[in-house]
């Protein structure tokens, strides 16, 4: 449950990061997790094995002391036992050593720094060993022919052991850090395998949307998801382009049609205008001829009427009105 | 001798600490004399010496007048390297063939050469506690130094016999040559 939420949270955190960052972060998280685990295992193993080696070394030293001091112990030769212990000078971290007889009485002692001091705590421990922060004690029986004839006691400084341990762990930590850094730069370089095709695709898409360059095509070399995406994108572009071409063609056709119609309209209009002008001129001419006719008709001095074939009076002059006594309005248009 | 008496005292205290029965304390205290140490040392010699033929039972022989008295009694029936230790007091030189360690008493001071000639080739470790014995050819010879029991070693005698003495033992003794 919490793990799911953790992953979800991580995904949320990741969501707005660029792909490049995501890839590098994924690398870093996995690498640090793995190297951290491996480093911890190696470190623990290192500590345990260093301790084990230290203990077995000490046991070897004590075994050698025990073998060489057995006779001295049995024949109560303190000087010889001390000589035997002096061999420990070759081991700088042996701070104190002692040989005791079987009832625990001190037979011989060795101190690294020659000044006499108190016997270190722990000489009364039984067989075995114990570790403190600064040193470790070891105690082992001195056996001769299956008989316990005494015991040897050893105190070793842990400074060298810890020094070696710290050095090894330091080298390990350095190796881990260097690995992570090298891996980081490597991932920085290698993430392009994913991000470069993606960015090319993205750039092309921008060009398409910004400048309406629908003739552009994505580079779809890979068979991976990005390749699929590019191919899908290309299909889409092709369709858009086709539709665009169709639309353009249609628009062109429409424009031509409009043009043709417009031209026709203009022509008809001109014709109409001309006709209208003609008619005006005609009407004008008609008016003038009628005026002239009327002047002649009125000024003849005789009463005149014009009777049409259907016997309606179409025109009568003022002389006629005076003679007949009718108003002109009453006469014109009436049957005779 | 002061140290010895101090050891005596220590043993008393040790005995007190280790045992409940006061009778036993006295018995243990009595044991820690010069010859007690020498007796224990002789028993310890068996642990550092190899004999050429397999040993079924270790035999410690005391030749001449016995200076150990009660001290050697504690060794009787003791087990050394898993083998029983037997203490003998042979009276004739011919009976020495069975021995592994031969203590030659200082009472034999004048006959020492004859005894050593007799046991030559018998594969036994000769021990003494008389000044000059080592120079005569006794392999290990006790002496007292600073109130402590020590021993001298005649390496030539050991080398000319077929027994092998551990270097651990040899390094503890003072080397002495033949006269």
Contacts between the chains, C-beta under 8 A, distances in Angstrom:
chain1	res1	chain2	res2	distance
A	67	B	168	7.9
A	68	B	168	6.9
A	70	B	168	6.5
A	71	B	44	8.0
A	71	B	48	6.0
A	71	B	166	7.0
A	71	B	168	3.8
A	71	B	169	5.3
A	71	B	171	7.5
A	71	B	172	5.6
A	72	B	172	6.3
A	74	B	41	7.8
A	74	B	44	4.4
A	74	B	47	7.0
A	75	B	41	5.9
A	75	B	44	6.4
A	75	B	151	7.8
A	75	B	169	7.7
A	75	B	172	5.3
A	76	B	37	7.7
A	76	B	148	7.1
A	76	B	149	7.7
A	77	B	150	8.0
A	77	B	172	4.9
A	80	B	171	6.4
A	80	B	172	5.4
A	103	B	14	6.5
A	103	B	18	7.4
A	144	B	47	6.0
A	145	B	47	6.0
A	145	B	80	7.4
A	145	B	81	4.3
A	145	B	82	6.8
A	146	B	82	7.2
